[in-house]
Amino acid sequence: MSERFGELIAWASSHYDLVLIDTPPILAVTDAAIVGRHVGTTLMVARYAVNTLKEVETSLSRFEQNGIQVKGVILNSIFRRATGYQDYGYYEYEYSQIPNKK
């Protein structure tokens, strides 16, 4: 990344309480590792029922190899479906995945 990228992050950080930078997956390209060196906190996003445990472990390993500590994981694409059983006086909740729109 250029020196100007670091300047942009410094400027944004001085003008805003929170600056979020979304990068492509670290398994696809190295952008996340490069950007990770310039930021305060790195979070990883994994998609429920799409990303495998092996992919998550490999991604964490790539961050570690680049000296970047991942401080948390966001698990997305989880949808809660509620069904009610009024005869029994309670509700049951279950999680399911909504098919991807393509």
Sequence and secondary structure as in RCSB ss.txt:
>XXXX:A:sequence
MSERFGELIAWASSHYDLVLIDTPPILAVTDAAIVGRHVGTTLMVARYAVNTLKEVETSLSRFEQNGIQVKGVIL
NSIFRRATGYQDYGYYEYEYSQIPNKK
>XXXX:A:secstr
  HHHHHHHHHHHHH S        TTT SHHHHHHTTSS EEEEEETTTS HHHHHHHHHHHHHTT  EEEEEE
E  EEEEEEETTTTEEEEEEE      
